[in-house]
């Protein structure tokens, strides 16, 4: 079939198509029984190449993050402006790491953007974790740049254990409006992974090679 004829048929079908009704959302989710959410989260996260730390107290988080950065011989980091534990950025700076700003200055923007090429660590919060998949949910907006979780070689996410839910369905059922309140929502399940034509799995091709999650009491 010729290109013009194909496009014409697609256009006509679009004008005459009728979308089916959306399925009814049940008022309650099925009772799947009680589980240890923290242990299930840890097990499933480790299964997708995530290193899980803690749970630690809020005051122990800075040293836990610094330990991860030191273990990777990191020299630079980017962090969200607000994190679920105090003192993380200050501790990394005191350990000699250079903080890279996610806001490019009006002058010499090109030189600033070049610093992203060698950015080692990104530290973010997480609004939720899913025990069944070992995933974390990141919401982005002012002061919470997406690049902190996709540009660096190492991504460190800070997750309070109170925010661990059984799965995406259970979390979305409890917080249905949260997705509409953010400019960007991402579910992260382990390091970036890509399969080539020979079915070899490669980590870190399109994002972080290492993902660490620090659980907070």
Rosetta blueprint (number, residue, H / E / L):
1 X L
2 X L
3 X H
4 X H
5 X H
6 X H
7 X H
8 X H
9 X H
10 X H
11 X H
12 X H
13 X H
14 X H
15 X H
16 X H
17 X L
18 X L
19 X L
20 X L
21 X L
22 X L
23 X L
24 X L
25 X L
26 X L
27 X L
28 X L
29 X L
30 X L
31 X L
32 X L
33 X L
34 X L
35 X L
36 X L
37 X H
38 X H
39 X H
40 X H
41 X H
42 X H
43 X H
44 X H
45 X H
46 X H
47 X H
48 X L
49 X L
50 X E
51 X E
52 X E
53 X E
54 X E
55 X E
56 X E
57 X L
58 X H
59 X H
60 X H
61 X H
62 X H
63 X H
64 X H
65 X H
66 X H
67 X H
68 X H
69 X H
70 X H
71 X H
72 X L
73 X L
74 X L
75 X L
76 X E
77 X E
78 X E
79 X E
80 X L
81 X L
82 X L
83 X L
84 X L
85 X L
86 X L
87 X L
88 X H
89 X H
90 X H
91 X H
92 X H
93 X H
94 X H
95 X L
96 X L
97 X L
98 X E
99 X E
100 X L
101 X L
102 X L
103 X L
104 X L
105 X L
106 X L
107 X L
108 X L
109 X H
110 X H
111 X H
112 X H
113 X H
114 X H
115 X H
116 X H
117 X H
118 X H
119 X L
120 X L
121 X E
122 X E
123 X E
124 X E
125 X E
126 X L
127 X L
128 X E
129 X E
130 X E
131 X L
132 X L
133 X L
134 X L
135 X E
136 X E
137 X E
138 X E
139 X E
140 X E
141 X E
142 X L
143 X L
144 X E
145 X L
146 X L
147 X H
148 X H
149 X H
150 X H
151 X L
152 X L
153 X L
154 X E
155 X E
156 X E
157 X E
158 X E
159 X E
160 X E
161 X H
162 X H
163 X H
164 X E
165 X E
166 X L
167 X L
168 X H
169 X H
170 X H
171 X H
172 X H
173 X H
174 X H
175 X L
176 X L
177 X L
178 X H
179 X H
180 X H
181 X H
182 X L
183 X L
184 X E
185 X E
186 X E
187 X E
188 X E
189 X L
190 X L
191 X L
192 X L
193 X E
194 X E
195 X E
196 X L
197 X L
198 X L
199 X L
200 X L
201 X E
202 X E
203 X E
204 X L
205 X L
206 X L
207 X L
208 X L
209 X L
210 X E
211 X E
212 X E
213 X E
214 X E
215 X E
216 X E
217 X L
